[in-house]
């Protein structure tokens, strides 16, 4: 995976400052730099796993077929007047107000009827299929693990290193995700609390050439890797920030997503975060019989909707939302008809949700068709293969070569347009000489200014929001290449500030917030 620069700095678009020096106004610089990438780090993918088999027909409603739904699931169906409209044909569960807001803001998509051919209704086998991205029962590696294997050879022996000091993926909780299982190891690192990373006992190991000596050496390698990654994670979380007031501390998913926002804002270069929400195997008491919009499933949907909304809001405030995209998924949907226990049984295809500011907002794929008569135990048929969704994300989000993507999957890939905008990625092999980044941002006591310099003389000024130069922080000749300058900012009052970077050839402006 190539490291990329992207993310437009929307704050620059609203600058209106009187500062003028040598014929350059702050307004002119801001306009010139509006499309300048703010981050030189890779994009991030969030995967939220809904364990148990999510009832998609109680989450995303085909409003144009409500009458047919009423025939098949009258004992659990939310009243039509309570459904939150997304479009004239599609609506959300009434507890998902956060995601309705995101849809209206252009930050949420619904992908309809997602599944795989000849579906298996076993929890374990179906989740194996979703995590491996393969129908072959002999496939033991995860779809992301295979990609990481192709992109980062010699894992785990050669990692972490100076170029890749951070874990490639993080599984929130106590277990690593099989999605990231590679040939020689799992690329994800389990994190319950990034602020509480305890070190494992280190031992001095010498491989005596025996089988057991090799195994002990391998375990020692994993212990050292775990300790080093733990230190990186804790440092990033401590350096990072969270600005949204929407997180519910009683919502465990919201707490985990807040941790992720802090790790990303603190500079962790992890590419993938995986989270789990249990409880979706709703065979009975799926709804409250006295209020059909309440119940176990409603509580789960609210938990996810509220948590994702808070996370997206946080990313927006942190200036990071164009770096992050997310996806919800479950091992299967539920049957079209409800059962006699106020619940639903294992089904087939279901909708999944894609979120972020760079997604193709809207409804992807047609509404499921609800017949007047449903065969016994019928589920919704697949119209979009989940592996095509994975492949489309790899291609458009991480910019993986299609030939590499095809080698990861057993079927011929069909790509979907899931992402739009945020595609002005810049390969570091040809660095953007106008790119500049303050990290972390917002900042509390100290941060770094990163930019690419030509071999010439540079001056860097600290400027307040009114355009007043507070002081010159750099005045020297720089060699060509990436520059990383560390600054202490404890003395600054909270507010917005800017670094003005000048040379004979260019002027660039980068903004930051002091907390």
Secondary structure in CASP SS format (residue, H / E / C, confidence):
PFRMAT SS
TARGET T0000
AUTHOR 0000-0000-0000
METHOD secondary structure of the structure
MODEL  1
X C 1.00
X C 1.00
X C 1.00
X E 1.00
X E 1.00
X E 1.00
X E 1.00
X E 1.00
X C 1.00
X H 1.00
X H 1.00
X H 1.00
X H 1.00
X C 1.00
X C 1.00
X C 1.00
X C 1.00
X C 1.00
X C 1.00
X E 1.00
X E 1.00
X C 1.00
X C 1.00
X E 1.00
X E 1.00
X H 1.00
X H 1.00
X H 1.00
X H 1.00
X H 1.00
X H 1.00
X H 1.00
X C 1.00
X C 1.00
X C 1.00
X C 1.00
X E 1.00
X E 1.00
X E 1.00
X C 1.00
X C 1.00
X C 1.00
X C 1.00
X E 1.00
X E 1.00
X E 1.00
X E 1.00
X E 1.00
X E 1.00
X E 1.00
X C 1.00
X C 1.00
X C 1.00
X C 1.00
X C 1.00
X H 1.00
X H 1.00
X H 1.00
X C 1.00
X E 1.00
X E 1.00
X E 1.00
X H 1.00
X H 1.00
X H 1.00
X H 1.00
X H 1.00
X H 1.00
X H 1.00
X H 1.00
X H 1.00
X H 1.00
X C 1.00
X C 1.00
X C 1.00
X C 1.00
X C 1.00
X C 1.00
X C 1.00
X H 1.00
X H 1.00
X H 1.00
X C 1.00
X E 1.00
X E 1.00
X C 1.00
X C 1.00
X C 1.00
X C 1.00
X E 1.00
X E 1.00
X E 1.00
X C 1.00
X C 1.00
X C 1.00
X C 1.00
X H 1.00
X H 1.00
X H 1.00
X H 1.00
X H 1.00
X H 1.00
X H 1.00
X H 1.00
X C 1.00
X C 1.00
X C 1.00
X E 1.00
X E 1.00
X E 1.00
X E 1.00
X E 1.00
X E 1.00
X E 1.00
X E 1.00
X C 1.00
X C 1.00
X C 1.00
X C 1.00
X C 1.00
X C 1.00
X C 1.00
X H 1.00
X H 1.00
X H 1.00
X H 1.00
X H 1.00
X H 1.00
X H 1.00
X H 1.00
X H 1.00
X H 1.00
X C 1.00
X C 1.00
X C 1.00
X C 1.00
X C 1.00
X C 1.00
X C 1.00
X C 1.00
X C 1.00
X C 1.00
X H 1.00
X H 1.00
X H 1.00
X H 1.00
X H 1.00
X H 1.00
X H 1.00
X H 1.00
X H 1.00
X C 1.00
X C 1.00
X C 1.00
X C 1.00
X C 1.00
X C 1.00
X C 1.00
X C 1.00
X C 1.00
X C 1.00
X C 1.00
X C 1.00
X C 1.00
X C 1.00
X C 1.00
X C 1.00
X C 1.00
X E 1.00
X E 1.00
X E 1.00
X E 1.00
X C 1.00
X C 1.00
X C 1.00
X C 1.00
X C 1.00
X H 1.00
X H 1.00
X H 1.00
X E 1.00
X C 1.00
X C 1.00
X C 1.00
X C 1.00
X E 1.00
X C 1.00
X E 1.00
X E 1.00
X E 1.00
X E 1.00
X C 1.00
X C 1.00
X C 1.00
X C 1.00
X C 1.00
X C 1.00
X C 1.00
X C 1.00
X C 1.00
X C 1.00
X C 1.00
X C 1.00
X C 1.00
X C 1.00
X C 1.00
X C 1.00
X C 1.00
X C 1.00
X C 1.00
X H 1.00
X H 1.00
X H 1.00
X H 1.00
X H 1.00
X H 1.00
X H 1.00
X H 1.00
X H 1.00
X H 1.00
X H 1.00
X H 1.00
X H 1.00
X H 1.00
X H 1.00
X H 1.00
X H 1.00
X H 1.00
X H 1.00
X H 1.00
X H 1.00
X H 1.00
X H 1.00
X H 1.00
X H 1.00
X H 1.00
X H 1.00
X H 1.00
X H 1.00
X C 1.00
X C 1.00
X C 1.00
X C 1.00
X C 1.00
X C 1.00
X C 1.00
X C 1.00
X C 1.00
X C 1.00
X C 1.00
X C 1.00
X H 1.00
X H 1.00
X H 1.00
X H 1.00
X H 1.00
X H 1.00
X H 1.00
X H 1.00
X H 1.00
X H 1.00
X H 1.00
X H 1.00
X H 1.00
X H 1.00
X C 1.00
X C 1.00
X C 1.00
X C 1.00
X C 1.00
X C 1.00
X E 1.00
X E 1.00
X E 1.00
X E 1.00
X E 1.00
X E 1.00
X C 1.00
X C 1.00
X C 1.00
X C 1.00
X C 1.00
X C 1.00
X C 1.00
X C 1.00
X C 1.00
X C 1.00
X E 1.00
X C 1.00
X C 1.00
X E 1.00
X C 1.00
X C 1.00
X C 1.00
X C 1.00
X H 1.00
X H 1.00
X H 1.00
X H 1.00
X H 1.00
X H 1.00
X H 1.00
X H 1.00
X H 1.00
X H 1.00
X H 1.00
X H 1.00
X H 1.00
X H 1.00
X H 1.00
X H 1.00
X H 1.00
X H 1.00
X H 1.00
X H 1.00
X H 1.00
X H 1.00
X H 1.00
X C 1.00
X C 1.00
X H 1.00
X H 1.00
X H 1.00
X E 1.00
X E 1.00
X E 1.00
X E 1.00
X E 1.00
X E 1.00
X C 1.00
X C 1.00
X C 1.00
X C 1.00
X E 1.00
X C 1.00
X C 1.00
X C 1.00
X C 1.00
X C 1.00
X C 1.00
X C 1.00
X C 1.00
X C 1.00
X C 1.00
X C 1.00
X E 1.00
X C 1.00
X C 1.00
X C 1.00
X E 1.00
X E 1.00
X E 1.00
X E 1.00
X E 1.00
X E 1.00
X E 1.00
X C 1.00
X C 1.00
X E 1.00
X C 1.00
X C 1.00
X E 1.00
X E 1.00
X E 1.00
X C 1.00
X C 1.00
X C 1.00
X C 1.00
X C 1.00
X C 1.00
X C 1.00
X C 1.00
X C 1.00
X C 1.00
X C 1.00
X C 1.00
X C 1.00
X C 1.00
X C 1.00
X C 1.00
X C 1.00
X C 1.00
X C 1.00
X E 1.00
X E 1.00
X H 1.00
X H 1.00
X H 1.00
X H 1.00
X H 1.00
X H 1.00
X H 1.00
X H 1.00
X H 1.00
X H 1.00
X H 1.00
X C 1.00
X C 1.00
X C 1.00
X C 1.00
X C 1.00
X H 1.00
X H 1.00
X H 1.00
X H 1.00
X H 1.00
X H 1.00
X H 1.00
X C 1.00
X C 1.00
X C 1.00
X C 1.00
X C 1.00
X C 1.00
X C 1.00
X C 1.00
X C 1.00
X C 1.00
X E 1.00
X C 1.00
X C 1.00
X C 1.00
X C 1.00
X C 1.00
X C 1.00
X E 1.00
X E 1.00
X H 1.00
X H 1.00
X H 1.00
X C 1.00
X C 1.00
X C 1.00
X C 1.00
X C 1.00
X E 1.00
X E 1.00
X E 1.00
X E 1.00
X C 1.00
X C 1.00
X C 1.00
X E 1.00
X C 1.00
X C 1.00
X E 1.00
X E 1.00
X E 1.00
X E 1.00
X E 1.00
X E 1.00
X E 1.00
X E 1.00
X C 1.00
X C 1.00
X E 1.00
X E 1.00
X E 1.00
X E 1.00
X E 1.00
X E 1.00
X E 1.00
X E 1.00
X E 1.00
X C 1.00
X C 1.00
X C 1.00
X C 1.00
X E 1.00
X E 1.00
X E 1.00
X E 1.00
X E 1.00
X E 1.00
X E 1.00
X E 1.00
X E 1.00
X E 1.00
X C 1.00
X C 1.00
X E 1.00
X E 1.00
X E 1.00
X E 1.00
X E 1.00
X E 1.00
X E 1.00
X E 1.00
X C 1.00
X C 1.00
X C 1.00
X C 1.00
X C 1.00
X C 1.00
X E 1.00
X E 1.00
X E 1.00
X E 1.00
X E 1.00
X E 1.00
X E 1.00
X E 1.00
X C 1.00
X C 1.00
X C 1.00
X C 1.00
X E 1.00
X E 1.00
X E 1.00
X E 1.00
X E 1.00
X E 1.00
X E 1.00
X E 1.00
X C 1.00
END
